[in-house]
Amino acid sequence: MFIGAMITGALVFGIWPEMWKSYGIMGGWLSAVIIIGLCWFMNHWLGLFSNPDGKIWIDQGMPIASAGIAWAIVRFGADFTDCLPTFFLLIIGGILGGIAAYYVKQHNPNFKT
């Protein structure tokens, strides 16, 4: 799981900004489709992330946010305290996503095991 998460974060912050700078909005969309699609296939379909039946799996958001924080610290020399708003928004987004997934599972019989 750690390897797949690391590859995802590295691809997002290594390739995506360069594609966006080179090709504009189309480069951003192309990166979204290629990078996130490739990483989703690698992590979830090939099984680098564990997907137990009936459970909600950890998605790629945490590794991408962690890589973004590390990228800001290493590349731009930001202090960790400068990255705390990103970290707190990550936590809030995870909580809201978990609540949304809970309600979808409760109200949609196709999602129940």
LINSUL-V405239 format. One record per residue. N is the residue number from 1. PSI is psi as a letter, one per 40 degrees, with the letter a starting at -180 (999 if undefined). D_LAST is the distance of its C-alpha to the last C-alpha in Angstrom with 2 decimals. Layout:
n: <N | N>
psi: <PSI | PSI>
d_last: <D_LAST | D_LAST>
//
This chain:
n: <1 | 2 | 3 | 4 | 5 | 6 | 7 | 8 | 9 | 10 | 11 | 12 | 13 | 14 | 15 | 16 | 17 | 18 | 19 | 20 | 21 | 22 | 23 | 24 | 25 | 26 | 27 | 28 | 29 | 30 | 31 | 32 | 33 | 34 | 35 | 36 | 37 | 38 | 39 | 40 | 41 | 42 | 43 | 44 | 45 | 46 | 47 | 48 | 49 | 50 | 51 | 52 | 53 | 54 | 55 | 56 | 57 | 58 | 59 | 60 | 61 | 62 | 63 | 64 | 65 | 66 | 67 | 68 | 69 | 70 | 71 | 72 | 73 | 74 | 75 | 76 | 77 | 78 | 79 | 80 | 81 | 82 | 83 | 84 | 85 | 86 | 87 | 88 | 89 | 90 | 91 | 92 | 93 | 94 | 95 | 96 | 97 | 98 | 99 | 100 | 101 | 102 | 103 | 104 | 105 | 106 | 107 | 108 | 109 | 110 | 111 | 112 | 113>
psi: <d | d | d | d | d | d | d | d | d | d | d | d | e | d | d | d | d | d | d | d | d | d | e | a | d | d | d | d | d | d | d | d | d | d | d | d | d | d | d | d | d | d | d | d | d | e | f | d | h | h | g | i | h | e | i | h | i | h | a | e | d | d | d | d | d | d | d | d | d | d | d | d | d | d | d | e | f | i | i | d | d | d | e | d | d | d | d | d | d | d | d | d | d | d | d | d | d | d | d | d | d | d | d | d | d | d | e | h | d | e | e | i | 999>
d_last: <24.17 | 27.57 | 29.24 | 26.77 | 27.02 | 30.79 | 31.14 | 29.18 | 31.42 | 34.53 | 33.93 | 33.21 | 36.36 | 38.46 | 38.12 | 36.82 | 39.91 | 42.28 | 40.68 | 40.84 | 44.47 | 45.47 | 43.80 | 43.09 | 40.12 | 39.41 | 39.26 | 36.71 | 34.47 | 35.02 | 34.17 | 30.94 | 29.84 | 31.19 | 30.57 | 27.15 | 26.01 | 27.51 | 26.11 | 22.56 | 22.92 | 24.48 | 22.19 | 18.70 | 19.23 | 21.70 | 19.83 | 22.39 | 19.77 | 17.04 | 13.54 | 11.24 | 7.64 | 5.61 | 9.26 | 11.82 | 14.58 | 18.25 | 19.71 | 23.33 | 24.80 | 25.96 | 27.70 | 29.39 | 30.58 | 31.83 | 33.67 | 35.14 | 36.48 | 37.96 | 39.39 | 41.10 | 42.59 | 43.79 | 44.89 | 46.20 | 47.18 | 45.16 | 44.92 | 41.57 | 42.26 | 42.44 | 38.83 | 37.49 | 36.78 | 34.50 | 32.75 | 32.33 | 31.04 | 28.49 | 27.29 | 27.29 | 25.39 | 22.70 | 22.42 | 22.36 | 19.72 | 17.49 | 18.21 | 17.56 | 14.15 | 13.31 | 14.65 | 13.00 | 9.47 | 10.99 | 12.83 | 11.03 | 8.55 | 8.02 | 6.63 | 3.80 | 0.00>
//
